[in-house]
Amino acid sequence: MKNHEGMSKTVVWMVLSAVLLLLPGIQFGQITGDEIPGAARDLILRNVNLKAAPGEALVKTDVYIRSGLIVEIGDGIIPQTGAREIKGDSLYAYAAFISPLSYAGQPDEGDDVRRSAWRGAPGATPPEQAGITPHELAYNHYEISKAEIEKLHRQGFGIVHSVPKGFVMSGKGCLMLLSPETTKDRQVLQKETGLHAQFRNKMRIYPATPLATMSVWREIITDTKNQQEYYQSWKTDPEGKTPPSLSDVQRALVPVIDRSQPVFFNVSENRQILRATRLSNELEFSLVLANVSQLNPDLFDQLEGDFPIIFDLNLPKKPEELKEEENKEPESQRRSARERRNRQSESDDKEDKELPAGITQEEYTRLKESRKQAYEERMRLPTLSFEKNLLAGFSILETDEKDILPNLRRLTKYGLNEDELLAALTTLPAGFFGIDSRMGELRQGMQANLALFDQPFSQEE
């Protein structure tokens, strides 16, 4: 393999069920199972640095892939004639990453999406006009371009949970394999995963506030439960009873009521989290706290229930105060007391110039310390969730693809080690979606969904 400038320290290949997807700048032909027959579909990685699962050591070994499966791992494997062989001496193999929350493949929203076409009474808004569409399936709208897939491949992702955009009850998500060489029906791993919901409302129609949204939830879930109970009664003894009639909304909520599908509640901050957990406990549905970006550590002990948490990977920028601290020269390296006094004087002059109007130096110092503390608490949240066995992975709903790997690496400075980070990207979401028997690790007999890096994935560039 040629070493191309600008391609170091990133994903160089994605291997997805025996389909090798090369990134720009890598000088190998693309291999797909449909283009070449029989044994030529086989692929063997020689002497690759294999990380089979979080917590296991890197091992130099061969990996033999046939018909989309890992059929053998070990030294000196003898493949069938015609197998494609790739030297992996400088490569690191991991299970392809899984995002448990993404808008990948979903259509863009218009600029006026929050404006409803409804012109009737505000309290009589039809469910669809109010953003109550739990019957909408993300799978039906899923159309992902090869360019979008390649962007996610560059960050190590091979599977995404794509959820519909929208409002109060956006619709059901789908779990998709990121493979551009196959049709949508062959990419789908789960067509319906659960309901994506949020405290996002359309303008000037009911429900237009978070409290009104909670009221709508109570009304719709209670009505659906009553209809479901009546259906069971009618089914047991239909004589003299009117046949039940469920709306599309109610029919879509039946799996939520019986807890066979969870609700991925998009709750970015503390108040939304408390409201969602209150609804879950009151209405008895399975809840996933999704796209969380702010969560007071004290709330962990107040939450009534162990709710899986999917953290927003769109991390905040580092405060200037922290950047300044990191760039400060250690005191022992300063040459003299005079120099220290001069530097202190320069620092004081700089702080005076930066001081906002109407605030004292003491108040400004407390403000900067508060900003620094808030940033550090935010960055430690995934670690705290992992320690409490609540972390289910990372949301990339609003994260620019080029920021994904850098942001993951930033988290290693705030408590998550590489194995814990890898678990949040592979085994934890695989276990959550129930695909851990075939994906999320690299073992014999499992599907060959893997990412190849040219260095350990958590290592800084």
Buried (B, 14 or more C-beta within 10 A) or exposed (E): BEEEEEBEBBBBBBBBBBBBBBBEEEEEEEBBBEEEEEEBBBBBBBBBBBBBBBEEEBBEBBBBBBEBBBBBBEEEBEBEEEBBEBEBEBBBBBBBBBBBBBBBBBEEEEEEBBEBEBEEEEEEBEBBBBBBBBBBBBBEBBEBEEEBBBBBBBBBBBBBBBBBBBBBBBBBBBBBBBBBBBEBEEBBBBBBBBBBBBBBBBEEBBBBEBEBBBEBBEEBBEBBBEBBEBBEEBEEEEEEEEEBEBBEBBBBBBBBBEEEBBBBBBBBEBEBBBBBBEBBBEBEBBBBBBBBBBBEEEEBEEBEEEBBBBBBBBBEEBBEBBEEEEEEEEEEEEEEEEEEEEEEEEEEEEEEEEBEEEEEEEEBBEEBEEBBEEBBBBBBBBBBBBEEEBBBBBBBBEBEBEBBBEBBBBBBEBBBBBBBBBBBBBBBBBBBBEBBEBBBBBEEEBBBBBBBBBBBBBEEE
